[in-house]
């Protein structure tokens, strides 16, 4: 989960660039992943940990942002599923 102490968040955000495009965001994620691999070594455990982190971040984004957005759109535009 991305829920770390507020002070740690601020310190991390101060160091991170602010991407303005999807490509820049992908680059930022890739650089962070590469740095993690460089720090902890290229191994199954490191790769598995990175993939797990990315998957959990994706799922949390879906749960907190995408699903509620889709719920509003169902009400606005009608549901496609009728069964």
C-alpha positions as CSV (number, residue, x, y, z in Angstrom):
1,X,0.0,0.0,0.0
2,X,1.2,3.5,-0.6
3,X,0.3,4.7,2.9
4,X,3.6,5.8,4.3
5,X,4.2,8.5,7.0
6,X,3.5,12.1,5.8
7,X,7.1,13.2,6.4
8,X,8.4,10.3,4.3
9,X,6.0,11.2,1.5
10,X,7.2,14.8,1.4
11,X,10.8,13.8,1.3
12,X,10.2,11.4,-1.6
13,X,8.1,13.9,-3.5
14,X,10.7,16.6,-3.2
15,X,13.2,14.2,-4.9
16,X,10.8,13.0,-7.7
17,X,10.3,14.8,-11.0
18,X,6.7,15.7,-11.8
19,X,5.8,13.9,-15.1
20,X,3.5,15.7,-17.5
21,X,2.9,12.9,-20.0
22,X,2.3,9.2,-19.8
23,X,5.7,8.6,-21.4
24,X,7.4,10.7,-18.7
25,X,5.5,8.8,-16.1
26,X,6.6,5.5,-17.6
27,X,10.2,6.7,-17.7
28,X,10.0,7.8,-14.0
29,X,8.7,4.4,-12.9
30,X,11.3,2.6,-15.0
31,X,14.2,4.7,-13.5
32,X,12.9,4.0,-10.0
33,X,12.6,0.2,-10.8
34,X,16.1,0.2,-12.3
35,X,17.5,2.0,-9.2
36,X,15.8,-0.6,-7.0
37,X,17.4,-3.5,-9.1
38,X,20.8,-1.7,-8.9
39,X,20.5,-1.4,-5.1
40,X,19.2,-4.9,-4.4
41,X,20.6,-6.9,-7.3
42,X,19.1,-8.6,-10.3
43,X,17.5,-11.7,-8.8
44,X,14.2,-13.5,-8.8
45,X,13.3,-12.0,-5.4
46,X,14.0,-8.4,-6.5
47,X,12.1,-8.8,-9.8
48,X,9.2,-10.5,-8.0
49,X,9.1,-7.8,-5.4
50,X,9.0,-5.1,-8.1
51,X,6.3,-6.8,-10.1
52,X,4.3,-7.3,-6.9
53,X,4.7,-3.6,-6.0
54,X,3.6,-2.5,-9.4
55,X,0.6,-4.9,-9.4
56,X,-0.5,-3.7,-5.9
57,X,-0.2,-0.1,-7.0
58,X,-2.3,-0.8,-10.1
59,X,-4.9,-2.6,-8.0
60,X,-5.1,0.2,-5.5
61,X,-5.4,2.8,-8.3
62,X,-8.3,0.8,-9.8
63,X,-10.0,0.3,-6.4
64,X,-9.7,3.9,-5.3
65,X,-10.0,5.9,-8.5
66,X,-11.2,3.8,-11.5
67,X,-14.0,1.8,-9.9
68,X,-15.7,4.8,-8.3
69,X,-15.3,6.7,-11.6
70,X,-16.9,3.8,-13.5
71,X,-19.8,3.7,-11.0
72,X,-20.6,7.3,-11.8
73,X,-20.4,6.7,-15.5
74,X,-22.8,3.8,-15.1
75,X,-25.4,6.1,-13.5
76,X,-24.7,8.8,-16.1
77,X,-24.7,6.7,-19.3
78,X,-26.5,3.5,-18.3
79,X,-25.2,0.1,-17.5
80,X,-23.9,-2.2,-20.3
81,X,-24.5,-5.3,-18.2
82,X,-28.1,-6.3,-17.9
83,X,-27.8,-9.8,-16.5
